[in-house]
Structure formats: C-alpha cells, structure tokens
C-alpha cells in the first residue's frame, strides 16, 4: 500500500445530505456547519430532493447556492452544489463544481427525461451519480458525466431481470463451485437461478465453499450468488449467463 499512499491524499466527505427543504432536518447552513465543525469532513454537498417536501422551491435553491458559496474554502473545506433529481425514469444526484447550477426538477416537462439534463450539466462542468436502486432508464448515459455508479444503498438494490453485468457461457450440464469470504460470520448463502433460489447453505464462519450440479432449464439461464451475513450485511456476485449448447 505504501507505494500508492505516498502519491495520493485521502479525503473524507458526505455528498448526499438532505435538509428541511426536502425530507431532512435543519437548514443547509446547519448541515454544512455540522459537516465541517463536528464531523470534521474535508468536503460536503447538499442534495435535497427536487420532488419531496414539497418541490424544492427556487427560493430554497437560491439559499442553498448562497450557503454553498459561503462555506467553500479551497484546500480547507470544499462544498458542492447539487440536488437529487427524480422523474418517472430515474433517481440520481446532480453535482455542480461551484454555485453556478440550475435546478432541474424531474417532475417538470422540460426536465422529465434524464437525457435532457446532459447539455446543461456538460456546459456547467457538472456530474451525475445515479441513485437508481430500483432500476431506471439509462438513456443519455455518457461516461464523462456519469462518473460514479451507486449499486447498493440502504433503500435496496438493482437486482432485476435484464440488468447491464456478468459473463456468458455455453453448457448443458453445469457445476457451480462457490467460494465466499465475508467480513463477518456468514448466516446464509443462496444460489439464484432465473430469479429464484435453487440452493441454500448456512455457515457459522466468515469463509465458506461448496459445489452444486445443475442442468439447463431454458435456452438461456442465469445464476448468481447472494450472501447474507449474521450482522445483516449482504453481498451479491455478478451473474453468469449460460446458454444451451
């Protein structure tokens, strides 16, 4: 690790915070005061919902911009302007590099599709971090704008039929070798096939391994592993798609 840590600095921050302007508590001023003076963070952002509380108003957006500008001190405590965009198609956080940003409410017709945001964010030098734990439309995806992907949160995950990850194989008879190492004692390991559990193993150790044999069920089957630890934390493997030979 030393050869890497000598070249980089480690910073701590919180870039997903809500205030009373949506479904949180306190004002933006109070939120950033806590982040800077009590949590001792290096950077922070306010990302109030644009559709909860009720809508984030223009007056509240203007106040947020003023507070972001007031607290931003380069090389000491860095703040970012943002909000949580939600429409029928997406849930994601938008960030601007300074306080010169536009509030793009997903419930309004001019901003009701994620792709409509891209020109504005690109022009402002901003970025998007998707918060799409229940699946969403990824139209308009651009790597330079969508810089980080959230794949799991306390609200849920993006496990669903037809998602963008995994490898593909061809086989009629299949042997699955499963090997897991957790961060805590494992409670349960499940083998998921075509969105249903076909095998379940319990363990009292952070480490577990086993094998199962299986055969083709459809022209194309998919498998993945779900791990549940005794501390209730969970993990998933990337799926494996297997076609009949």
Secondary structure, DSSP 8 states (H G I E B T S, - for coil): -HHHHTT-----EE-----TTTTS-S-HHHHHHIIIIIS--SEEEE--BSSSSS---HHHHHHHHHHHHHH-BTTTBEEEEEEEEE-SS-EEEEEESSS------TTSGGGSSGGGTHHHHHHHT-EEEE--TT----TT--TTTEEEE--EETTEE---TT-S--EEEE-SEEEEEEEEE-SS-EEEEEEEETTEEEEEEE-SSSEEEEEEEEE--SSEEEEEEEEEETTS-EEE---EEEE--
